[in-house]
């Protein structure tokens, strides 16, 4: 990207007004995909040779319309002035503030010709499939001979503020899950306690017939675990169904801000989509199964100990 002066290229009796802009030579095909600077721009609005895309704010300042000529004045890689006329292909309301306010977007080949730097770029964005493996991807890129002198940064190094936000979110997730498991434990303990008191007579009879207290403990714990497993089976079925549907349709967090809210946000010229596509892995189900089982066992210990300490005669006595 490089700064430039942008003015209307149409013939007029009055002098043309000029505004500061920024030439952005992009790989149009890549940047119109999800997460790109031009996300959502349809192919029929892509600029061809001699055409550019203009941000809405810059277009409003210059009163530009589609198919109108503009003059772009800048300096090439050697510092010499260059200028060219372009046709406005389309005007975009980009979520990227820089593109929206100053953007003069053209194919990267066109920008290379204008600025006398063919087959050269200022910046490359490499997308991986797993953000947790960013360091491995960086290591692989550093071994590319053509990029040996380049400054290579992972997303964590480029935007450390986002890393801080993610870490804070992890603590909120832990807090939220802790509250959920405490509530689940209280529910299971309450159910087990009510069941224990309702069956005091039966427990007393079993103890009088020679049953060991450990057997009653195992009975109460087993019933609590079964109750928890039934709950997690129903919850897992519903959760898997919802996650599977949303993995295809996505969930737009932008709707929480109203029907007219954006579908992405931008920070430091990096676009973050608000449409989330959840990915469910087997390990997530296993973690839930283990966590609920342990919660059920811990929650049932108190009722189980009460059942084990019952006096047979007192327990069988009906009031």
N, C-alpha and C positions, 0 to 999 in steps of 0.2 A: 504494500500500500504506500502511496505517496500523495502529498498534498498538491492541490491544483486550484486554478481559478476557473469557474464555470460561468458561462454567459449564454444568453439566448443567441442562436445563430441565425434567427430569422431577420430579414431585411426590415428596417424600421427607420422612421424619420428621427426619432430620438435615440440618444446613445444607449447601447445595451447595458443593463445592469449586470454586475458580476458578483458572485458569491464564492466564498471559500468552499472547496469540496475536497474529496479524497478519492483518488483513483484506486479502485480495487480490482485487480486482475485475478479472476477466480476460475477454478475448474467448475464450470456451471453445472455439469452433470452431477458431480459429487456434492456440491454445496446446496443443491435443491432437495437432497435426501434428508431424512430425519436427523436433526441435530446440526444441520448445516446453516450457513449464514443466510441462505435464501430458501429455507425450508418451506415447502408448500407451493412454490412457484411452478405452475404447469409448463410442460414442454413448449406449448404454443407461445408462451411469453418469454422464452429464453432469447437472449440477444444473439444475433448473427454478426457477421463482419460489418463494421460500420454502425453498430447499434449498441446502446447502453441501457442499463436499468438505473433509474433514479429513485432515491429515497423520498418519502412524502414531504418531509420538512423542507428539504432543499428544493423540491419541485414547487412547493407553495411560495417559497421566498422569491423564486424566479418566474412564478406564474407559468410554469411549464405544463404542457399536455403531451399525451402520447402522439408519436409521429412528428413531433416538433424537432427542429434542428437546434443543437447546442454547440458552443465552441468550448473546447477544453484546452487550457493553457497550463503547462507545467515545465519542469526541467528534466532532462534525461539523466542517465547514470553518470555522465561526465559534467553535468552542471549547465549544459547549453539549453536555451529555451526551445520548447517544442509545442506545437498546437495542432489541433485537428478538429474537424466537424463530425459530429455523431448525431444519429437519429434516436430519439427517446423511444425505446421499444415498449416499456411499461413502467409504471410507477408503483413501488411496493411500500407497504407499511410494515417494515421489518421489525422483528423483536430485538434485533441488534441495534443499539442506539447509534453507533457510528455509521452504520449503513443507512439508517433512517434519517439522520440529520445531515450527513455529508456525503453519502455514498454515490459514487459514479461507477457502477459495476459494469465490467466488460469481460469478455473471455480472456483468459490469461495470455493467449497468443497475441491478441490485439494489444494488450497492455505492454507486452514485450516489444512489439514493433514500435509503439508510440514512444516508449522510454529508452529505446536503443539498448535493450538488454534481452535479446532473444534466448530462449531456453534457460532462463534464469528465474529464480523465485526468491522472495524474501523469507517466506515462512511456509513450512509444510505441516499439515495436521494429519497424524497417523491414527486411525481408529482400530482398536483391538476388539476382540470378542468378550474378554473378561477384564474388567477394570482392576481386579485384584492382581493381575499379572502384568501390570504396567512396567514394573522394574525389569522383568524378563524381556519385555518388548523393547525397552530402552537399551538394554544390553545388546540385543540383536542388531538394533539400528546403529549403534556405535561402531560395529564392525564393518559397516558399509563404507568402502573406500571413498566414495564421492562425498560422504558426510563426515569425514574424519575431523574437519575443522569447524563443524557446525555446533551451535549451542543446543544441546538436546535436553529437554525437560519432560518429566512425566506430569500428569495432570495434578499430582500432589505438590510438585515443585512450582508449577505455573500458577496455581491458585490455592495457596495454603489456607486461605480463609474458608474455602469450601470444605477442606479437610477438618477444620475446627468445628464447622457446623455438623458434619457427619459424626464426629466424635461425641458432640453434645447430644445428638439424636440417639446415639447408642445408649447413653446413660438414661435418657428418657424412656427408651424401649425397655431397659432393665427395670426401671421403676414401675412402668406400666405392667410388665409381666409379673413383677413381684406382687402388685396389688391384685392381679387376676388370680394368681395361685393362692394368695392368702384368702381371698373370697371363696375360692374353690375348696380350700382346706376347711374353712369354717362351715361351708355347706355340708361337706361330707361328714365332718365331726358332729354336726348337729343331727344329721340323719342317723348316724351310728349311735349317738347317745339316746335319741328317742327310741330307737329299736331295742337298745339294751334295757332301758327302764320298762318298756312294754313287755319284755320277755323275761323279767326277773324270776317269775315263777318257774318258767321252763329251764332257765339256767340253774336255779336252785335244785330242781328235780334232777338234772343231769349230774350236778355235784354230789347230791345225796346218793345217786346210783354208782358213784365211783369215778365219774369223769374227772380228769385232771384239769386244773385251772389253765394249763397251757393249751388244752383243746379249745376252751372257750375263747382264749385270745386268738387262736388261729381262725376260729369261726368268724369272729367280728372283723378281723383284718381281711379275711378272704371275701366277705360280703362287701366291705368297703372298696376293695380293689375291683371286684366285679362291677360295682356301681360306677366307679371311675372309668373303667374300660368301656362300659356301655355309653357313657357320656362322650368319651373321646372318639368312639366309633361313629356316633351320630355327627359329632362336630367335624371329624375328619372328612366324612362323606360330603357334608355341606361345604366345607372349606375347599376341598379338592374340586368340587363342581364349580364353585364361584371362581376359583383361581384359574381353572381351565378356560372358562368363558372369557375372563378378563385378559388372559394371555393372548387372545386373538383380537378382542375388541379394544383393550386398554381401558384404563380408568383416568379420566381427565380431572386432575385436582383443580384446574382452573374454574370448573363449574362451582366450586365452593365460594368463589368471588363474584358469582352472578353469571347470567347467561352471556353477557358481552365480554367476559374476561378473556385474556390471552391464553393460548395453549402452550406457551413457553415463556421463559424468563431469560434474561441475558446478564452475565456478569463478566466484566473484563473482556468483552467482545466474544465470549463463549456462550452459545445458546444451550439452555437446559430445557428439555421438553417437560411439560407438566402432565403429559399423558404417560402413565406408568403401565408397563406390561409385566405383571408378576411372573416369576419363574419358581415353580414348586419342585423341590428335589425330595428324593426318598428320605434323605437324612433329616429333613424337616419333620416328616411324619414320625420317624423313629425318636427324635428328640422329644416330641410332644408325648409320645407313648411312654417313654421312660420317666419324663417329668411328672405326668399325671399319676403313674403307678406309685412313684415315690411319695407324691403328695397324699395319695389315698392311704398309704401305709402309715405315714407320720400322723395324719389326721385321725386315724382310727386307734392309735395307741392308747389314748386316754380312755375312751369308752371300753376298749378291750381290757385294760387293767382294772376298771371298775367291775366288769363282769367276772374277772378272775378272783377278785377279793370278796365276792359275795359270800355271806354265811348261808349255807343250805337251808337251815330251819327258818331264818329270818326272811330269806328270799321267797320261800314257798308259802309264808304266812300271808293270807289275803286280808286286807283291811276293808 
